[in-house]
Amino acid sequence: MHAVIKLVREHPSAARFLVVGGIGFVITMVINYGLKLFVIPQHPVTALALGIVVATIVSYWMNKKWSFDDRGERHTAHEMLLFVAVSVIGVAINSAPLYLSRYGFGLEVPNVTRTTQEIADFVSGPIIGTLLAMVFRYWAMNKWVFPKRAEIVDVLSPTSPSTSPTPTV
């Protein structure tokens, strides 16, 4: 409990990012299992990826308006493009362990029982995949999408304080 309080005090954006991530996780799981159990049971990776995509769209707005509300002065279209790029990589990272579990290790019916398949799917996709993608996304959001104001480089300006010519007398 002490570690959580320390995290919130020292890194409030990280704590808010985790809350948004939790909401995104719930959205992902509802869509994933809804599709996997009732619509496309033969395509578990697609079901998970679609859940992640919907959760990512919701997460963008929540992260922009709440988690990183004190950062990012980029034009919204530029910021959204960076967010989409990071999120696409995140979807791939999130889906890779499930893909490996199902198709690399063969943890699917008829090779294993239905229970084993579902446990392997849950551990590989929503647990391992989500943890890996979460670490990547937080790092990438801080670095490129919602950087601290001092880290934003204005690429449209031909000179910046570090590259402006010194006047000669």
Secondary structure, DSSP 8 states (H G I E B T S, - for coil): -HHHHHHHHH-HHHHHHHHHHHHHHHHHHHHHHHIIIII-TT-HHHHHHHHHHHHHHHHHHHIIIIITTT---S-HHHHHHHHHHHHHHHHHHHHHHHHIIIIIS--STTTS-HHHHHHHHHIIIIIIIHHHHHHHHHHHIIIIIS--GGG---TTSS--TTT------
